[in-house]
Amino acid sequence: MYPVNEIFYSLQGEGFNTGVASVFIRFSGCNLRCAFCDTEHQSHTMMSLPEIMDEVMKYPDAPLVILTGGEPSLYVDEPMLKALHLTGKKVAIETNGTRPLPPGIDWVTLSPKFGFPGGELAPCLVDRCDELKVVYTGQDLSQYDFIVADHRFIQPCFVPDERQRKMNLQLCVEAVLANPHWRLSLQTHRFLGIR
């Protein structure tokens, strides 16, 4: 049984796969308590793997399944990955990197949270990923140099205060201009008003 907050079909709103039609499996719970977390992921329904697969197969043409949370590495296991691959879909995970990942994930988005209040409760163990996505508030980007990533993104930290949001975006623009091996990622789903 898996603690599932929600399963839904939408477009990936951020990072390398922005715009890709995807089935999202959002797990409840996280091993960190980041001060800026904007995800309500505590409520959940315990679901069996067949129940999860029934929901995923409501969207047979979706090319991608995204395991997110909370922290999906607390729950994702080889039986789930095997079942998801039988659908013909690629499987992606969005992780804080504090736990080892099971083999068989097609795309790893690592979003480390060290350097933030509540994000340092566990060390980042994952040091290789397809995509490194840093929630940015002006921190030193060199602290992520040990992570091997095919793609590096910085994303402005979303906060309720509009003035601070604009400031965070400006910090990101300046950081990418100063560090052009990084790219800007925006949460386009917020602009579009979709999940």
Contacts in CASP RR format, 6 or more apart in sequence:
PFRMAT RR
TARGET T0000
AUTHOR 0000-0000-0000
METHOD contacts of the structure
MODEL  1
MYPVNEIFYSLQGEGFNTGVASVFIRFSGCNLRCAFCDTEHQSHTMMSLP
EIMDEVMKYPDAPLVILTGGEPSLYVDEPMLKALHLTGKKVAIETNGTRP
LPPGIDWVTLSPKFGFPGGELAPCLVDRCDELKVVYTGQDLSQYDFIVAD
HRFIQPCFVPDERQRKMNLQLCVEAVLANPHWRLSLQTHRFLGIR
1 46 0 8 1.000
1 47 0 8 1.000
1 48 0 8 1.000
2 27 0 8 1.000
2 46 0 8 1.000
2 47 0 8 1.000
2 48 0 8 1.000
2 49 0 8 1.000
2 52 0 8 1.000
2 75 0 8 1.000
2 80 0 8 1.000
3 27 0 8 1.000
3 28 0 8 1.000
3 29 0 8 1.000
3 44 0 8 1.000
3 45 0 8 1.000
3 46 0 8 1.000
3 75 0 8 1.000
4 25 0 8 1.000
4 26 0 8 1.000
4 27 0 8 1.000
4 28 0 8 1.000
4 44 0 8 1.000
4 45 0 8 1.000
4 46 0 8 1.000
4 47 0 8 1.000
4 52 0 8 1.000
5 26 0 8 1.000
5 27 0 8 1.000
5 28 0 8 1.000
5 40 0 8 1.000
5 41 0 8 1.000
5 43 0 8 1.000
5 44 0 8 1.000
5 69 0 8 1.000
5 70 0 8 1.000
6 24 0 8 1.000
6 26 0 8 1.000
7 23 0 8 1.000
7 24 0 8 1.000
7 25 0 8 1.000
7 26 0 8 1.000
7 52 0 8 1.000
7 55 0 8 1.000
7 56 0 8 1.000
8 23 0 8 1.000
8 24 0 8 1.000
8 26 0 8 1.000
8 195 0 8 1.000
9 21 0 8 1.000
9 22 0 8 1.000
9 23 0 8 1.000
9 24 0 8 1.000
9 58 0 8 1.000
9 59 0 8 1.000
9 62 0 8 1.000
10 21 0 8 1.000
10 22 0 8 1.000
10 24 0 8 1.000
10 189 0 8 1.000
10 194 0 8 1.000
10 195 0 8 1.000
11 18 0 8 1.000
11 19 0 8 1.000
11 20 0 8 1.000
11 21 0 8 1.000
11 22 0 8 1.000
11 188 0 8 1.000
11 189 0 8 1.000
11 192 0 8 1.000
11 194 0 8 1.000
12 18 0 8 1.000
12 19 0 8 1.000
12 20 0 8 1.000
12 22 0 8 1.000
12 64 0 8 1.000
12 66 0 8 1.000
13 19 0 8 1.000
13 187 0 8 1.000
13 188 0 8 1.000
13 189 0 8 1.000
13 192 0 8 1.000
14 133 0 8 1.000
14 153 0 8 1.000
14 155 0 8 1.000
14 185 0 8 1.000
14 186 0 8 1.000
14 187 0 8 1.000
14 188 0 8 1.000
14 189 0 8 1.000
15 109 0 8 1.000
15 131 0 8 1.000
15 133 0 8 1.000
15 151 0 8 1.000
15 153 0 8 1.000
15 155 0 8 1.000
15 185 0 8 1.000
16 107 0 8 1.000
16 109 0 8 1.000
16 130 0 8 1.000
16 131 0 8 1.000
16 151 0 8 1.000
16 153 0 8 1.000
17 64 0 8 1.000
17 92 0 8 1.000
17 107 0 8 1.000
18 185 0 8 1.000
18 188 0 8 1.000
19 188 0 8 1.000
20 63 0 8 1.000
20 64 0 8 1.000
21 59 0 8 1.000
21 61 0 8 1.000
21 62 0 8 1.000
21 63 0 8 1.000
21 64 0 8 1.000
22 62 0 8 1.000
22 63 0 8 1.000
22 64 0 8 1.000
22 65 0 8 1.000
22 66 0 8 1.000
22 92 0 8 1.000
23 55 0 8 1.000
23 56 0 8 1.000
23 59 0 8 1.000
23 62 0 8 1.000
23 64 0 8 1.000
23 65 0 8 1.000
23 66 0 8 1.000
23 89 0 8 1.000
24 65 0 8 1.000
24 66 0 8 1.000
24 68 0 8 1.000
24 195 0 8 1.000
25 52 0 8 1.000
25 56 0 8 1.000
25 65 0 8 1.000
25 66 0 8 1.000
25 67 0 8 1.000
25 68 0 8 1.000
25 72 0 8 1.000
26 39 0 8 1.000
26 41 0 8 1.000
26 68 0 8 1.000
26 69 0 8 1.000
26 70 0 8 1.000
27 41 0 8 1.000
27 44 0 8 1.000
27 67 0 8 1.000
27 68 0 8 1.000
27 69 0 8 1.000
27 70 0 8 1.000
27 71 0 8 1.000
27 72 0 8 1.000
27 74 0 8 1.000
27 75 0 8 1.000
27 76 0 8 1.000
28 41 0 8 1.000
28 42 0 8 1.000
28 43 0 8 1.000
28 44 0 8 1.000
28 69 0 8 1.000
28 70 0 8 1.000
29 41 0 8 1.000
29 42 0 8 1.000
29 44 0 8 1.000
29 69 0 8 1.000
29 70 0 8 1.000
29 71 0 8 1.000
29 74 0 8 1.000
30 37 0 8 1.000
30 41 0 8 1.000
30 69 0 8 1.000
30 70 0 8 1.000
30 71 0 8 1.000
30 74 0 8 1.000
30 96 0 8 1.000
31 71 0 8 1.000
31 74 0 8 1.000
31 96 0 8 1.000
31 98 0 8 1.000
31 99 0 8 1.000
31 121 0 8 1.000
31 122 0 8 1.000
32 71 0 8 1.000
32 96 0 8 1.000
32 98 0 8 1.000
32 113 0 8 1.000
32 118 0 8 1.000
32 119 0 8 1.000
32 121 0 8 1.000
32 122 0 8 1.000
33 118 0 8 1.000
33 119 0 8 1.000
33 121 0 8 1.000
34 113 0 8 1.000
34 116 0 8 1.000
34 117 0 8 1.000
34 118 0 8 1.000
34 119 0 8 1.000
35 116 0 8 1.000
35 117 0 8 1.000
35 118 0 8 1.000
36 116 0 8 1.000
36 135 0 8 1.000
36 137 0 8 1.000
36 157 0 8 1.000
36 158 0 8 1.000
36 159 0 8 1.000
38 158 0 8 1.000
39 69 0 8 1.000
39 70 0 8 1.000
41 69 0 8 1.000
41 70 0 8 1.000
47 55 0 8 1.000
49 79 0 8 1.000
49 80 0 8 1.000
49 83 0 8 1.000
52 80 0 8 1.000
52 83 0 8 1.000
53 83 0 8 1.000
53 84 0 8 1.000
53 87 0 8 1.000
56 65 0 8 1.000
56 84 0 8 1.000
56 87 0 8 1.000
56 89 0 8 1.000
57 87 0 8 1.000
60 87 0 8 1.000
62 89 0 8 1.000
63 89 0 8 1.000
63 90 0 8 1.000
64 89 0 8 1.000
64 90 0 8 1.000
64 91 0 8 1.000
64 92 0 8 1.000
64 107 0 8 1.000
65 84 0 8 1.000
65 87 0 8 1.000
65 89 0 8 1.000
65 90 0 8 1.000
65 91 0 8 1.000
65 92 0 8 1.000
66 92 0 8 1.000
66 93 0 8 1.000
66 94 0 8 1.000
67 76 0 8 1.000
67 91 0 8 1.000
67 92 0 8 1.000
67 93 0 8 1.000
67 94 0 8 1.000
67 105 0 8 1.000
68 93 0 8 1.000
68 94 0 8 1.000
69 94 0 8 1.000
71 95 0 8 1.000
71 96 0 8 1.000
71 98 0 8 1.000
71 99 0 8 1.000
72 93 0 8 1.000
72 94 0 8 1.000
72 95 0 8 1.000
73 93 0 8 1.000
73 95 0 8 1.000
73 96 0 8 1.000
73 97 0 8 1.000
73 98 0 8 1.000
73 99 0 8 1.000
73 100 0 8 1.000
73 101 0 8 1.000
74 99 0 8 1.000
76 93 0 8 1.000
76 101 0 8 1.000
76 102 0 8 1.000
76 105 0 8 1.000
77 102 0 8 1.000
78 102 0 8 1.000
78 103 0 8 1.000
78 104 0 8 1.000
81 91 0 8 1.000
81 102 0 8 1.000
81 103 0 8 1.000
81 104 0 8 1.000
81 105 0 8 1.000
84 91 0 8 1.000
85 91 0 8 1.000
85 104 0 8 1.000
90 106 0 8 1.000
90 107 0 8 1.000
91 104 0 8 1.000
91 105 0 8 1.000
91 106 0 8 1.000
91 107 0 8 1.000
92 105 0 8 1.000
92 106 0 8 1.000
92 107 0 8 1.000
92 108 0 8 1.000
92 109 0 8 1.000
93 101 0 8 1.000
93 105 0 8 1.000
93 107 0 8 1.000
93 108 0 8 1.000
93 109 0 8 1.000
94 109 0 8 1.000
94 111 0 8 1.000
94 133 0 8 1.000
95 101 0 8 1.000
95 108 0 8 1.000
95 109 0 8 1.000
95 110 0 8 1.000
95 111 0 8 1.000
95 126 0 8 1.000
96 110 0 8 1.000
96 111 0 8 1.000
96 112 0 8 1.000
96 113 0 8 1.000
96 119 0 8 1.000
96 122 0 8 1.000
96 124 0 8 1.000
97 110 0 8 1.000
97 112 0 8 1.000
97 124 0 8 1.000
97 125 0 8 1.000
97 126 0 8 1.000
98 122 0 8 1.000
98 123 0 8 1.000
98 124 0 8 1.000
98 125 0 8 1.000
98 126 0 8 1.000
99 122 0 8 1.000
99 125 0 8 1.000
100 125 0 8 1.000
100 126 0 8 1.000
101 108 0 8 1.000
101 126 0 8 1.000
107 130 0 8 1.000
107 131 0 8 1.000
108 126 0 8 1.000
108 128 0 8 1.000
108 129 0 8 1.000
108 130 0 8 1.000
108 131 0 8 1.000
109 129 0 8 1.000
109 130 0 8 1.000
109 131 0 8 1.000
109 133 0 8 1.000
110 124 0 8 1.000
110 126 0 8 1.000
110 129 0 8 1.000
110 131 0 8 1.000
110 132 0 8 1.000
110 133 0 8 1.000
110 147 0 8 1.000
110 149 0 8 1.000
111 132 0 8 1.000
111 133 0 8 1.000
111 134 0 8 1.000
111 135 0 8 1.000
112 124 0 8 1.000
112 132 0 8 1.000
112 134 0 8 1.000
112 144 0 8 1.000
112 147 0 8 1.000
113 119 0 8 1.000
113 120 0 8 1.000
113 124 0 8 1.000
113 135 0 8 1.000
114 120 0 8 1.000
114 123 0 8 1.000
114 124 0 8 1.000
114 143 0 8 1.000
115 139 0 8 1.000
115 143 0 8 1.000
116 135 0 8 1.000
116 137 0 8 1.000
124 147 0 8 1.000
126 147 0 8 1.000
127 146 0 8 1.000
127 147 0 8 1.000
127 148 0 8 1.000
128 147 0 8 1.000
128 148 0 8 1.000
128 149 0 8 1.000
129 147 0 8 1.000
129 148 0 8 1.000
129 149 0 8 1.000
129 150 0 8 1.000
130 149 0 8 1.000
130 150 0 8 1.000
130 151 0 8 1.000
131 149 0 8 1.000
131 150 0 8 1.000
131 151 0 8 1.000
131 152 0 8 1.000
131 153 0 8 1.000
132 144 0 8 1.000
132 147 0 8 1.000
132 149 0 8 1.000
132 151 0 8 1.000
132 152 0 8 1.000
132 153 0 8 1.000
133 153 0 8 1.000
133 154 0 8 1.000
133 155 0 8 1.000
133 185 0 8 1.000
134 141 0 8 1.000
134 144 0 8 1.000
134 152 0 8 1.000
134 153 0 8 1.000
134 154 0 8 1.000
134 155 0 8 1.000
135 155 0 8 1.000
135 156 0 8 1.000
135 157 0 8 1.000
136 154 0 8 1.000
136 155 0 8 1.000
136 156 0 8 1.000
136 157 0 8 1.000
136 168 0 8 1.000
136 171 0 8 1.000
136 172 0 8 1.000
136 175 0 8 1.000
137 157 0 8 1.000
137 168 0 8 1.000
137 171 0 8 1.000
138 171 0 8 1.000
138 175 0 8 1.000
141 154 0 8 1.000
141 175 0 8 1.000
141 179 0 8 1.000
141 182 0 8 1.000
144 152 0 8 1.000
151 183 0 8 1.000
152 181 0 8 1.000
152 182 0 8 1.000
152 183 0 8 1.000
153 182 0 8 1.000
153 183 0 8 1.000
153 184 0 8 1.000
153 185 0 8 1.000
154 172 0 8 1.000
154 175 0 8 1.000
154 176 0 8 1.000
154 182 0 8 1.000
154 183 0 8 1.000
154 184 0 8 1.000
154 185 0 8 1.000
155 172 0 8 1.000
155 184 0 8 1.000
155 185 0 8 1.000
155 186 0 8 1.000
155 187 0 8 1.000
156 165 0 8 1.000
156 168 0 8 1.000
156 169 0 8 1.000
156 171 0 8 1.000
156 172 0 8 1.000
156 186 0 8 1.000
157 168 0 8 1.000
158 165 0 8 1.000
158 168 0 8 1.000
158 187 0 8 1.000
158 190 0 8 1.000
159 165 0 8 1.000
159 168 0 8 1.000
172 184 0 8 1.000
173 184 0 8 1.000
175 182 0 8 1.000
176 182 0 8 1.000
176 183 0 8 1.000
176 184 0 8 1.000
189 195 0 8 1.000
END
